[in-house]
């Protein structure tokens, strides 16, 4: 998908909305989507929102646990 597409902008805006909610589950799902789909535009647009969530107690704990457990997943994906 081209980085300047309207569809990508809609996705980024939808993820930003999920990051701004007070629902921790939606926050975690949005962070997960960023980690799996991310790109230059998404990183530039959402970096402040992601940083704000990563320093929050609950979401930061879940994200750090996931990043530690994803080391095995990353090694598995590289093998493919």
DSSP file (Angstrom, degrees, kcal/mol; ACC not computed):
  #  RESIDUE AA STRUCTURE BP1 BP2  ACC     N-H-->O    O-->H-N    N-H-->O    O-->H-N    TCO  KAPPA ALPHA  PHI   PSI    X-CA   Y-CA   Z-CA
    1    1 A X              0   0    0      0, 0.0     2,-0.2     0, 0.0     0, 0.0   0.000 360.0 360.0 360.0 137.3    0.0    0.0    0.0
    2    2 A X    >   -     0   0    0      1,-0.1     3,-1.7     2,-0.1     6,-0.2  -0.470 360.0-129.7 -70.6 137.1    1.3    3.4   -0.9
    3    3 A X  T 3  S+     0   0    0      1,-0.3    -1,-0.1    -2,-0.2    36,-0.0   0.697 104.9  50.9 -62.8 -21.1    2.3    5.5    2.2
    4    4 A X  T 3  S+     0   0    0      4,-0.1    -1,-0.3     5,-0.0    -2,-0.1   0.210  81.4 129.0-102.9  16.0    0.2    8.5    1.0
    5    5 A X    <>  -     0   0    0     -3,-1.7     4,-1.6     1,-0.1     5,-0.1  -0.344  64.7-128.2 -73.5 152.4   -3.0    6.7    0.3
    6    6 A X  H  > S+     0   0    0      1,-0.2     4,-2.1     2,-0.2     5,-0.2   0.857 109.4  58.7 -65.2 -35.3   -6.3    8.0    1.7
    7    7 A X  H  > S+     0   0    0      1,-0.2     4,-2.2     2,-0.2    -1,-0.2   0.911 103.9  50.7 -61.5 -42.5   -7.0    4.5    3.2
    8    8 A X  H  > S+     0   0    0     -6,-0.2     4,-2.6     1,-0.2    -1,-0.2   0.891 108.2  52.7 -63.6 -38.9   -3.8    4.6    5.2
    9    9 A X  H  X S+     0   0    0     -4,-1.6     4,-2.5     2,-0.2    -1,-0.2   0.896 108.5  50.6 -62.6 -39.4   -4.8    8.0    6.6
   10   10 A X  H  X S+     0   0    0     -4,-2.1     4,-2.2     2,-0.2    -2,-0.2   0.904 110.7  49.2 -63.8 -41.0   -8.1    6.6    7.6
   11   11 A X  H  X S+     0   0    0     -4,-2.2     4,-2.5     2,-0.2    -2,-0.2   0.930 111.4  48.8 -63.0 -45.8   -6.4    3.7    9.4
   12   12 A X  H  X S+     0   0    0     -4,-2.6     4,-2.5     1,-0.2    -2,-0.2   0.914 112.0  48.8 -61.6 -43.7   -4.0    6.1   11.2
   13   13 A X  H  X S+     0   0    0     -4,-2.5     4,-2.0     2,-0.2    -1,-0.2   0.879 111.3  50.1 -65.3 -37.2   -6.9    8.3   12.3
   14   14 A X  H  X S+     0   0    0     -4,-2.2     4,-1.9     2,-0.2    -2,-0.2   0.908 111.7  47.7 -66.2 -42.1   -8.8    5.2   13.6
   15   15 A X  H  X S+     0   0    0     -4,-2.5     4,-2.2     2,-0.2    -2,-0.2   0.902 109.4  53.7 -65.8 -40.2   -5.8    4.0   15.5
   16   16 A X  H  X S+     0   0    0     -4,-2.5     4,-1.7     1,-0.2    -1,-0.2   0.907 106.7  52.5 -60.3 -41.1   -5.3    7.5   17.0
   17   17 A X  H  X S+     0   0    0     -4,-2.0     4,-0.7     1,-0.2    -1,-0.2   0.913 109.8  48.5 -60.4 -43.1   -8.9    7.4   18.2
   18   18 A X  H  < S+     0   0    0     -4,-1.9     3,-0.5     1,-0.2     5,-0.2   0.855 109.9  52.2 -66.2 -34.4   -8.3    4.1   19.9
   19   19 A X  H  < S+     0   0    0     -4,-2.2    -1,-0.2     1,-0.2    -2,-0.2   0.818 108.0  52.0 -69.0 -30.5   -5.1    5.4   21.5
   20   20 A X  H  < S+     0   0    0     -4,-1.7    -1,-0.2    -5,-0.2    -2,-0.2   0.600  90.0 100.0 -83.9 -11.6   -6.9    8.4   22.9
   21   21 A X  S  < S-     0   0    0     -4,-0.7    -3,-0.0    -3,-0.5     6,-0.0  -0.257  77.0-128.4 -70.8 162.0   -9.7    6.4   24.5
   22   22 A X  S    S+     0   0    0      4,-0.0     2,-0.7     5,-0.0    -1,-0.1   0.157  79.0 107.8 -93.2  17.3   -9.7    5.6   28.2
   23   23 A X     >  -     0   0    0     -5,-0.2     4,-2.2     1,-0.1     5,-0.1  -0.868  57.1-159.6 -99.7 112.6  -10.3    1.9   27.4
   24   24 A X  H  > S+     0   0    0     -2,-0.7     4,-2.4     1,-0.2     5,-0.2   0.818  90.3  55.4 -64.7 -31.8   -7.1    0.0   28.1
   25   25 A X  H  > S+     0   0    0      2,-0.2     4,-2.5     1,-0.2    -1,-0.2   0.940 109.5  45.8 -66.2 -46.2   -8.0   -2.9   25.9
   26   26 A X  H  > S+     0   0    0      1,-0.2     4,-2.4     2,-0.2    -2,-0.2   0.883 111.7  53.8 -63.2 -37.1   -8.5   -0.6   22.9
   27   27 A X  H  X S+     0   0    0     -4,-2.2     4,-2.3     2,-0.2    -2,-0.2   0.940 110.4  45.8 -60.4 -47.2   -5.2    1.1   23.7
   28   28 A X  H  X S+     0   0    0     -4,-2.4     4,-2.3     1,-0.2    -2,-0.2   0.895 112.3  50.6 -64.8 -40.6   -3.4   -2.3   23.7
   29   29 A X  H  X S+     0   0    0     -4,-2.5     4,-2.4     2,-0.2    -1,-0.2   0.889 109.8  50.8 -64.5 -38.4   -5.1   -3.4   20.5
   30   30 A X  H  X S+     0   0    0     -4,-2.4     4,-2.2     2,-0.2    -2,-0.2   0.916 110.6  48.5 -65.0 -42.5   -4.1   -0.1   18.9
   31   31 A X  H  X S+     0   0    0     -4,-2.3     4,-2.2     1,-0.2    -2,-0.2   0.886 110.9  51.5 -63.0 -38.3   -0.5   -0.5   20.0
   32   32 A X  H  X S+     0   0    0     -4,-2.3     4,-1.7     2,-0.2    -2,-0.2   0.907 109.0  50.2 -65.1 -41.6   -0.5   -4.1   18.7
   33   33 A X  H  X>S+     0   0    0     -4,-2.4     4,-2.8     1,-0.2     5,-0.5   0.900 110.0  50.7 -62.7 -41.3   -1.8   -2.8   15.3
   34   34 A X  H  X5S+     0   0    0     -4,-2.2     4,-2.1     1,-0.2    -1,-0.2   0.914 109.3  51.1 -62.6 -42.4    0.9   -0.2   15.1
   35   35 A X  H  <5S+     0   0    0     -4,-2.2    -1,-0.2     1,-0.2    -2,-0.2   0.838 119.1  36.3 -64.4 -33.2    3.5   -2.9   15.9
   36   36 A X  H  <5S+     0   0    0     -4,-1.7    -2,-0.2    -5,-0.1    -1,-0.2   0.784 132.0  24.5 -91.9 -29.2    2.3   -5.2   13.1
   37   37 A X  H  <5S+     0   0    0     -4,-2.8    -3,-0.2    -5,-0.2    -2,-0.2   0.698  87.6 138.6-107.2 -25.9    1.2   -2.7   10.4
   38   38 A X     << +     0   0    0     -4,-2.1     2,-0.3    -5,-0.5     3,-0.1   0.435  19.4 163.5 -28.5 155.0    3.4    0.4   11.2
   39   39 A X     >  -     0   0    0      1,-0.1     4,-2.7   -36,-0.0     5,-0.2  -0.887  53.6 -74.7-159.2-174.9    5.2    2.5    8.6
   40   40 A X  H  > S+     0   0    0     -2,-0.3     4,-2.6     1,-0.2     5,-0.2   0.936 127.6  45.3 -60.7 -50.1    6.8    5.8    8.3
   41   41 A X  H  > S+     0   0    0      1,-0.2     4,-2.3     2,-0.2     5,-0.2   0.912 114.7  48.7 -63.1 -41.6    3.6    7.9    8.3
   42   42 A X  H  > S+     0   0    0      2,-0.2     4,-2.5     1,-0.2    -1,-0.2   0.917 112.3  48.6 -64.3 -42.8    2.1    6.0   11.2
   43   43 A X  H  X S+     0   0    0     -4,-2.7     4,-1.0     1,-0.2    -2,-0.2   0.923 114.3  45.1 -63.7 -44.9    5.3    6.3   13.2
   44   44 A X  H  < S+     0   0    0     -4,-2.6     4,-0.3    -5,-0.2    -1,-0.2   0.881 118.2  43.3 -66.9 -37.8    5.6   10.1   12.6
   45   45 A X  H  < S+     0   0    0     -4,-2.3     4,-0.2    -5,-0.2     3,-0.2   0.864 123.2  32.4 -77.2 -37.1    1.9   10.7   13.3
   46   46 A X  H  X S+     0   0    0     -4,-2.5     4,-2.6    -5,-0.2     5,-0.2   0.357  82.6 105.0-106.6   4.9    1.4    8.5   16.3
   47   47 A X  H  X S+     0   0    0     -4,-1.0     4,-2.4     1,-0.2     5,-0.2   0.880  84.2  47.0 -59.6 -40.8    4.8    8.7   18.2
   48   48 A X  H  > S+     0   0    0     -4,-0.3     4,-2.2    -3,-0.2    -1,-0.2   0.899 113.4  48.6 -67.8 -39.5    3.5   11.1   20.9
   49   49 A X  H  > S+     0   0    0     -4,-0.2     4,-1.9     2,-0.2    -2,-0.2   0.906 112.6  48.3 -65.9 -41.4    0.4    9.1   21.5
   50   50 A X  H  X S+     0   0    0     -4,-2.6     4,-2.5     2,-0.2    -2,-0.2   0.923 111.1  50.4 -64.7 -44.2    2.4    5.8   21.7
   51   51 A X  H  X S+     0   0    0     -4,-2.4     4,-1.3    -5,-0.2    -2,-0.2   0.915 108.3  52.9 -60.5 -43.5    4.9    7.4   24.1
   52   52 A X  H  < S+     0   0    0     -4,-2.2     4,-0.3     1,-0.2    -1,-0.2   0.900 113.0  44.1 -59.2 -41.8    2.1    8.7   26.4
   53   53 A X  H >< S+     0   0    0     -4,-1.9     3,-1.3     1,-0.2     7,-0.4   0.876 106.9  58.7 -72.5 -36.5    0.6    5.2   26.6
   54   54 A X  H 3< S+     0   0    0     -4,-2.5    -1,-0.2     1,-0.3    -2,-0.2   0.764 106.3  49.1 -67.3 -23.3    3.9    3.4   27.1
   55   55 A X  T 3< S+     0   0    0     -4,-1.3    -1,-0.3    -3,-0.2     2,-0.2   0.508  89.0 101.3 -93.0  -3.3    4.6    5.4   30.2
   56   56 A X  S <> S-     0   0    0     -3,-1.3     4,-1.9    -4,-0.3     5,-0.3  -0.565  81.9-120.6 -76.0 147.3    1.1    4.7   31.6
   57   57 A X  H  > S+     0   0    0     -2,-0.2     4,-1.5     2,-0.2     5,-0.1   0.922 101.5  34.3 -58.7 -53.7    1.2    2.0   34.3
   58   58 A X  H  > S+     0   0    0      2,-0.2     4,-2.2     1,-0.2     5,-0.2   0.965 122.1  41.6 -71.5 -53.1   -1.1   -0.7   32.8
   59   59 A X  H  > S+     0   0    0      1,-0.2     4,-2.8     2,-0.2     5,-0.2   0.887 113.8  53.4 -65.6 -39.2   -0.5   -0.3   29.1
   60   60 A X  H  X S+     0   0    0     -4,-1.9     4,-2.3    -7,-0.4    -1,-0.2   0.894 109.3  49.5 -61.6 -39.5    3.3    0.0   29.6
   61   61 A X  H  X S+     0   0    0     -4,-1.5     4,-2.1    -5,-0.3    -2,-0.2   0.929 113.4  45.2 -65.1 -45.8    3.3   -3.2   31.6
   62   62 A X  H  X S+     0   0    0     -4,-2.2     4,-2.3     1,-0.2    -2,-0.2   0.917 114.2  49.3 -64.4 -43.4    1.4   -5.1   29.0
   63   63 A X  H  X S+     0   0    0     -4,-2.8     4,-2.4     1,-0.2    -1,-0.2   0.900 111.2  48.6 -64.7 -40.8    3.4   -3.8   26.1
   64   64 A X  H  X S+     0   0    0     -4,-2.3     4,-1.8    -5,-0.2    -1,-0.2   0.888 111.1  50.4 -69.1 -36.9    6.7   -4.6   27.8
   65   65 A X  H  X S+     0   0    0     -4,-2.1     4,-2.0     1,-0.2    -2,-0.2   0.907 112.0  48.5 -64.2 -40.2    5.6   -8.1   28.6
   66   66 A X  H  X S+     0   0    0     -4,-2.3     4,-1.5     1,-0.2    -2,-0.2   0.893 108.8  52.5 -67.2 -39.8    4.5   -8.6   25.0
   67   67 A X  H  < S+     0   0    0     -4,-2.4     4,-0.3     1,-0.2    -1,-0.2   0.870 110.2  48.9 -66.4 -34.2    7.8   -7.2   23.7
   68   68 A X  H >< S+     0   0    0     -4,-1.8     3,-0.8     1,-0.2     4,-0.3   0.890 113.6  45.6 -69.8 -38.6    9.7   -9.7   25.9
   69   69 A X  H >X S+     0   0    0     -4,-2.0     4,-0.6     1,-0.2     3,-0.5   0.684 102.3  67.2 -78.2 -16.2    7.6  -12.6   24.8
   70   70 A X  H 3X S+     0   0    0     -4,-1.5     4,-2.8     1,-0.2    -1,-0.2   0.571  76.2  84.7 -82.6  -6.9    7.9  -11.6   21.1
   71   71 A X  H <> S+     0   0    0     -3,-0.8     4,-1.9    -4,-0.3    -1,-0.2   0.913  93.7  45.6 -58.8 -41.8   11.6  -12.3   20.9
   72   72 A X  H <> S+     0   0    0     -3,-0.5     4,-2.0    -4,-0.3    -1,-0.2   0.895 112.0  51.9 -66.3 -39.8   10.8  -16.0   20.2
   73   73 A X  H  X S+     0   0    0     -4,-0.6     4,-2.5     2,-0.2    -2,-0.2   0.901 108.5  51.1 -62.7 -41.2    8.2  -15.0   17.7
   74   74 A X  H  X S+     0   0    0     -4,-2.8     4,-2.2     1,-0.2    -1,-0.2   0.913 109.6  49.0 -64.3 -43.1   10.6  -12.7   15.9
   75   75 A X  H  X S+     0   0    0     -4,-1.9     4,-1.3     1,-0.2    -1,-0.2   0.887 111.6  50.5 -63.0 -37.9   13.2  -15.5   15.6
   76   76 A X  H  X S+     0   0    0     -4,-2.0     4,-0.9     1,-0.2    -2,-0.2   0.911 110.0  49.6 -66.4 -42.7   10.5  -17.8   14.3
   77   77 A X  H >< S+     0   0    0     -4,-2.5     3,-0.6     1,-0.2    -2,-0.2   0.870 106.4  55.8 -65.3 -36.7    9.4  -15.3   11.6
   78   78 A X  H 3< S+     0   0    0     -4,-2.2    -1,-0.2     1,-0.2    -2,-0.2   0.848 100.6  59.8 -63.7 -32.5   13.0  -14.7   10.5
   79   79 A X  H 3<        0   0    0     -4,-1.3    -1,-0.2     1,-0.3    -2,-0.2   0.818 360.0 360.0 -65.6 -29.4   13.3  -18.5    9.9
   80   80 A X    <<        0   0    0     -4,-0.9    -1,-0.3    -3,-0.6    -2,-0.2   0.492 360.0 360.0 -73.2 360.0   10.4  -18.2    7.4
